[in-house]
Amino acid sequence: MIIDIHGHYTTAPKPLEDWRNRQIAGLKDPSAAPKASELRISDDEVRESIEKNQLAKMKERGSDLTVFSPRASFMAHHIGNFETSSTWAAICNELCHRVSRLFPENFIGAAMLPQSPGVDPRTCIPELEKCVKEYGFVAINLNPDPSGGHWTSPPLSDRHWYPIYEKMVELEIPAMIHVSTSCNACFHTTGAHYLNADTTAFMQCLTSDLFRDFPTLKFVIPHGGGAVPYHWGRFRGLAQELKKPLLKEHLLNNVFFDTCVYHQPGIDLLAKVIPVDNILFASEMIGAVRGIDPETGHYYDDTKRYIEASALSAEDRHKVYEGNARRVYPRLDRALKARGL
């Protein structure tokens, strides 16, 4: 199988965005705030939004299953308060569940958490448990910066986050470390904030002993790890200066990278620097980069082409496409085995 571990519902029917705009307007004028029950999206609308977009491209490009979560830039945890985020997360997660129910062979869910700046992460646990136990989701997206580009939360190594980690370990789910919209004018959301966060998350793990406390905790750092593969020597050297173990022992039992890198040299570097056991196939389509590369004539986010053109052996490609995902996402593996796959 070819499993894409990084998909977002970027093509959700327009009533979702309209409802969100009303919710935001209601923060200033409570009389304008909508109820969750006022959002009505039919199964036919969900089918159309998927069949014409993600599913069509999956068939065209040759992928089989996508780990599917709410649109990352729409999480916007900095807006409103915990109640705002709680209602919004529940709505977005339920829509992704509907996608996985309507297309069970092609999509399986990953949860958005109802994070809010300054709020105890324990408040996220009921939504997390609901998504895993009731919806059958296999992962979560964890935003290390709910403030939207101002980085007011403690680092991922801080005990602030431990309630989430404890629940992840209990439920055997990984977290994709994924920020949301930047409201800081210095950081473009997808061109800077996302990649900065990937690099920052890795460094926060490197400088800590987090995985001594949680030896089975698993993080997926998306977008190829931001700057990490390109500066692997820097990180190895910093770990050495900090008297940490070799990175392979210190982090690579717990930290993994996806292939949302949108050109051949980037994938080649990733595959050369990072051990193949730590690379998982992903495309994040239809996402941040949607155009066609004039140098190749193909979509930038058609990442399967880069894997096929890389120097990876057939055995290593199998790990990237399927084997590693089954190992890092145990609930995904069990769901596939239950289907005889």
C-alpha positions as CSV (number, residue, x, y, z in Angstrom):
1,M,0.0,0.0,0.0
2,I,1.0,3.6,-0.4
3,I,0.0,5.4,2.7
4,D,0.0,9.2,2.8
5,I,0.3,10.2,6.5
6,H,-0.3,14.0,5.9
7,G,-3.6,15.1,4.5
8,H,-5.9,18.0,5.5
9,Y,-9.5,18.7,4.6
10,T,-8.6,21.8,2.7
11,T,-11.6,21.4,0.3
12,A,-14.4,21.2,2.9
13,P,-17.7,22.6,1.7
14,K,-18.1,26.3,1.9
15,P,-20.7,26.3,4.7
16,L,-17.9,25.3,7.1
17,E,-16.0,28.5,6.4
18,D,-19.2,30.5,6.6
19,W,-20.0,29.1,10.0
20,R,-16.5,29.8,11.2
21,N,-16.7,33.4,10.1
22,R,-19.9,33.7,12.0
23,Q,-18.3,32.2,15.1
24,I,-15.4,34.7,14.9
25,A,-17.9,37.6,14.4
26,G,-19.7,36.4,17.5
27,L,-16.7,37.0,19.6
28,K,-17.4,40.7,19.3
29,D,-21.2,40.4,19.0
30,P,-22.5,37.4,20.9
31,S,-25.9,37.8,19.3
32,A,-24.2,36.9,16.0
33,A,-22.6,33.7,17.3
34,P,-24.0,30.5,15.6
35,K,-24.8,27.3,17.3
36,A,-23.0,24.1,16.2
37,S,-26.4,22.7,15.1
38,E,-26.8,25.5,12.6
39,L,-24.0,24.0,10.4
40,R,-25.6,21.8,7.8
41,I,-23.4,19.9,5.3
42,S,-25.0,16.9,3.5
43,D,-23.2,13.7,2.8
44,D,-23.5,14.5,-0.9
45,E,-21.6,17.8,-0.4
46,V,-18.9,15.9,1.5
47,R,-18.6,13.3,-1.2
48,E,-18.4,15.9,-4.0
49,S,-15.7,17.9,-2.1
50,I,-13.5,14.7,-1.8
51,E,-14.3,12.9,-5.1
52,K,-13.4,15.9,-7.2
53,N,-10.3,16.8,-5.2
54,Q,-8.2,14.6,-2.9
55,L,-9.6,11.3,-4.1
56,A,-9.2,12.2,-7.8
57,K,-5.6,13.1,-7.2
58,M,-4.9,10.0,-5.1
59,K,-6.2,7.8,-8.0
60,E,-4.2,9.8,-10.5
61,R,-1.0,9.7,-8.6
62,G,-1.3,6.2,-7.2
63,S,-1.7,6.5,-3.4
64,D,-4.2,4.3,-1.5
65,L,-4.9,5.7,1.9
66,T,-4.6,9.2,3.5
67,V,-4.4,10.0,7.2
68,F,-6.8,12.9,7.1
69,S,-7.1,15.8,9.6
70,P,-8.8,19.2,9.6
71,R,-7.2,22.0,7.6
72,A,-4.1,23.1,9.5
73,S,-4.4,26.9,8.8
74,F,-8.0,26.8,9.9
75,M,-7.2,25.5,13.4
76,A,-6.3,29.0,14.4
77,H,-6.0,28.3,18.1
78,H,-5.2,31.9,18.8
79,I,-8.8,33.0,18.0
80,G,-11.2,33.3,20.9
81,N,-10.9,31.1,24.0
82,F,-11.0,27.4,24.9
83,E,-14.8,27.3,24.3
84,T,-14.2,28.7,20.8
85,S,-11.6,26.2,20.0
86,S,-13.5,23.3,21.6
87,T,-16.6,23.9,19.5
88,W,-14.5,24.4,16.3
89,A,-12.4,21.4,16.8
90,A,-15.4,19.1,17.4
91,I,-17.0,20.3,14.2
92,C,-13.9,19.9,12.1
93,N,-13.1,16.5,13.5
94,E,-16.6,15.3,13.0
95,L,-16.4,16.3,9.3
96,C,-13.1,14.3,8.9
97,H,-14.9,11.4,10.6
98,R,-17.6,11.6,8.0
99,V,-15.1,11.6,5.2
100,S,-13.5,8.4,6.7
101,R,-17.0,6.8,7.0
102,L,-18.0,7.7,3.5
103,F,-14.6,6.6,2.0
104,P,-13.3,4.0,4.5
105,E,-10.8,2.4,2.1
106,N,-9.2,5.8,1.3
107,F,-9.2,8.0,4.4
108,I,-8.7,7.5,8.2
109,G,-8.8,10.3,10.7
110,A,-6.3,12.3,12.7
111,A,-7.6,14.8,15.3
112,M,-7.3,18.5,15.7
113,L,-7.0,19.4,19.4
114,P,-9.0,22.2,21.0
115,Q,-5.9,24.1,22.1
116,S,-6.0,27.7,23.3
117,P,-3.2,29.9,24.5
118,G,-2.6,29.8,28.2
119,V,-5.0,26.9,28.7
120,D,-4.0,23.7,30.4
121,P,-3.6,21.0,27.7
122,R,-5.6,18.6,29.9
123,T,-8.7,20.3,28.5
124,C,-7.9,18.7,25.1
125,I,-8.1,15.2,26.4
126,P,-11.9,14.6,26.1
127,E,-11.9,15.6,22.4
128,L,-8.8,13.5,21.9
129,E,-10.3,10.4,23.5
130,K,-13.6,10.8,21.6
131,C,-11.8,11.0,18.3
132,V,-9.7,7.9,19.0
133,K,-12.3,5.7,20.8
134,E,-15.5,6.7,19.0
135,Y,-14.2,7.9,15.5
136,G,-11.3,5.4,15.2
137,F,-8.8,8.2,14.5
138,V,-5.1,7.0,14.5
139,A,-3.2,10.2,15.4
140,I,-3.4,13.8,16.5
141,N,-2.0,17.1,15.3
142,L,-0.3,18.9,18.1
143,N,0.3,22.7,17.8
144,P,3.4,23.7,19.7
145,D,2.5,27.4,19.3
146,P,-1.3,28.0,19.9
147,S,-0.5,31.8,20.0
148,G,-0.2,31.9,16.2
149,G,3.5,32.9,15.7
150,H,4.3,34.5,19.0
151,W,5.5,31.4,20.8
152,T,4.1,32.0,24.3
153,S,3.7,28.3,25.2
154,P,6.5,26.3,27.0
155,P,8.7,24.1,24.8
156,L,7.5,20.7,23.9
157,S,9.9,19.2,26.5
158,D,8.1,21.1,29.4
159,R,5.9,19.2,31.8
160,H,3.1,21.5,30.6
161,W,2.5,19.1,27.7
162,Y,2.8,15.8,29.7
163,P,-0.9,15.2,30.1
164,I,-1.2,15.0,26.3
165,Y,1.9,12.7,26.1
166,E,0.5,10.4,28.8
167,K,-2.7,10.0,26.8
168,M,-0.8,9.5,23.6
169,V,1.2,6.7,25.1
170,E,-1.9,5.1,26.6
171,L,-3.8,5.2,23.4
172,E,-0.8,4.3,21.2
173,I,-1.1,7.3,18.9
174,P,1.6,9.6,17.4
175,A,1.4,13.3,17.1
176,M,2.2,15.3,14.0
177,I,3.8,18.5,15.3
178,H,1.9,21.0,13.2
179,V,1.4,24.8,13.8
180,S,-1.5,26.8,12.3
181,T,-2.0,30.2,10.9
182,S,0.6,32.8,11.7
183,C,-0.8,36.1,13.0
184,N,2.7,37.5,13.3
185,A,3.5,39.6,10.2
186,C,7.1,38.5,10.3
187,F,6.2,34.9,9.6
188,H,4.4,33.9,6.4
189,T,2.2,31.0,7.5
190,T,3.3,28.2,5.1
191,G,6.6,29.6,3.9
192,A,8.1,30.5,7.2
193,H,6.0,29.7,10.3
194,Y,5.4,26.0,9.3
195,L,9.1,25.4,8.6
196,N,10.3,27.4,11.6
197,A,8.1,25.3,13.8
198,D,9.4,22.0,12.4
199,T,13.0,23.1,13.1
200,T,12.1,24.5,16.5
201,A,10.2,21.3,17.6
202,F,13.2,19.2,16.7
203,M,15.6,21.4,18.6
204,Q,13.3,21.4,21.7
205,C,13.5,17.7,21.7
206,L,17.2,17.7,21.1
207,T,18.0,19.9,24.1
208,S,15.8,17.8,26.4
209,D,15.5,14.3,27.8
210,L,11.8,14.1,27.0
211,F,12.0,10.5,25.6
212,R,13.6,9.2,28.8
213,D,10.3,10.0,30.4
214,F,8.3,8.8,27.4
215,P,10.3,6.1,25.7
216,T,7.4,5.1,23.4
217,L,6.2,8.6,22.5
218,K,6.3,9.3,18.8
219,F,6.4,12.6,17.0
220,V,6.1,13.1,13.2
221,I,7.8,16.4,12.1
222,P,6.3,17.3,8.8
223,H,7.5,19.1,5.7
224,G,10.6,17.0,5.7
225,G,11.7,18.3,9.1
226,G,12.1,22.0,8.1
227,A,15.8,22.8,8.2
228,V,16.7,19.7,10.1
229,P,18.1,17.4,7.2
230,Y,19.9,20.3,5.6
231,H,21.7,21.2,8.9
232,W,22.1,17.6,10.2
233,G,25.7,18.3,11.0
234,R,24.8,21.3,13.1
235,F,22.3,19.3,15.1
236,R,24.8,16.5,15.6
237,G,27.4,18.9,16.8
238,L,25.0,20.7,19.1
239,A,23.9,17.4,20.7
240,Q,27.6,16.6,21.2
241,E,28.3,19.9,22.9
242,L,25.3,19.4,25.1
243,K,26.6,16.0,26.1
244,K,23.6,14.2,24.7
245,P,23.8,10.8,23.1
246,L,24.2,10.4,19.4
247,L,21.1,11.6,17.6
248,K,20.3,8.1,16.4
249,E,20.0,7.0,20.1
250,H,18.7,10.3,21.5
251,L,15.9,11.1,19.1
252,L,15.4,8.7,16.2
253,N,13.5,6.1,18.1
254,N,10.8,8.7,18.6
255,V,11.0,11.4,15.9
256,F,10.1,10.8,12.3
257,F,9.9,13.0,9.2
258,D,7.5,13.1,6.3
259,T,8.2,13.6,2.6
260,C,6.3,16.9,2.1
261,V,9.4,18.3,0.3
262,Y,8.5,19.6,-3.1
263,H,11.5,19.1,-5.3
264,Q,13.8,16.2,-6.2
265,P,17.0,17.5,-4.6
266,G,15.1,18.0,-1.3
267,I,13.9,14.4,-1.3
268,D,17.3,13.1,-2.3
269,L,18.9,15.0,0.6
270,L,16.2,13.8,3.1
271,A,16.8,10.1,2.0
272,K,20.6,10.5,2.1
273,V,20.8,12.2,5.5
274,I,17.9,10.7,7.6
275,P,17.7,6.9,8.1
276,V,15.0,5.4,5.9
277,D,13.3,3.9,9.0
278,N,12.5,7.5,10.0
279,I,10.9,8.7,6.7
280,L,7.2,8.4,6.1
281,F,5.5,9.1,2.8
282,A,3.3,12.2,2.6
283,S,2.2,14.9,0.2
284,E,-0.1,17.3,2.1
285,M,-2.1,17.7,-1.0
286,I,-4.3,19.7,-1.7
287,G,-2.3,22.1,0.5
288,A,0.2,24.9,0.7
289,V,1.8,24.4,-2.7
290,R,-0.8,23.6,-5.4
291,G,0.8,24.7,-8.6
292,I,2.7,22.9,-11.4
293,D,6.5,23.1,-11.4
294,P,7.5,24.6,-14.8
295,E,10.8,22.7,-14.6
296,T,9.1,19.3,-14.5
297,G,5.6,19.9,-15.8
298,H,4.2,18.1,-12.7
299,Y,2.5,19.3,-9.5
300,Y,5.0,20.3,-6.8
301,D,3.1,18.2,-4.3
302,D,3.1,15.0,-6.4
303,T,5.7,13.6,-4.0
304,K,5.4,10.0,-5.1
305,R,7.3,11.0,-8.3
306,Y,10.3,12.1,-6.2
307,I,10.4,8.8,-4.2
308,E,10.2,6.8,-7.4
309,A,13.1,8.8,-8.9
310,S,15.2,8.6,-5.8
311,A,18.1,6.2,-5.1
312,L,16.0,4.3,-2.6
313,S,15.9,0.5,-3.1
314,A,12.6,-1.3,-3.5
315,E,12.8,-2.5,0.1
316,D,13.4,1.0,1.3
317,R,10.6,2.5,-0.8
318,H,8.3,-0.1,0.8
319,K,9.3,1.2,4.2
320,V,8.6,4.8,3.2
321,Y,5.3,4.0,1.5
322,E,3.8,1.6,4.1
323,G,6.1,-0.2,6.6
324,N,7.1,2.8,8.6
325,A,3.5,4.1,8.8
326,R,2.3,0.8,10.2
327,R,5.0,0.9,12.8
328,V,4.6,4.5,13.9
329,Y,0.8,4.4,13.7
330,P,-0.1,1.2,15.5
331,R,-3.9,1.9,15.4
332,L,-3.6,2.4,11.6
333,D,-1.9,-1.0,11.3
334,R,-4.6,-2.7,13.4
335,A,-7.3,-1.0,11.3
336,L,-5.7,-2.3,8.1
337,K,-5.3,-5.8,9.5
338,A,-8.9,-5.8,10.5
339,R,-9.7,-5.3,6.8
340,G,-7.3,-8.1,5.8
341,L,-4.6,-5.8,4.6
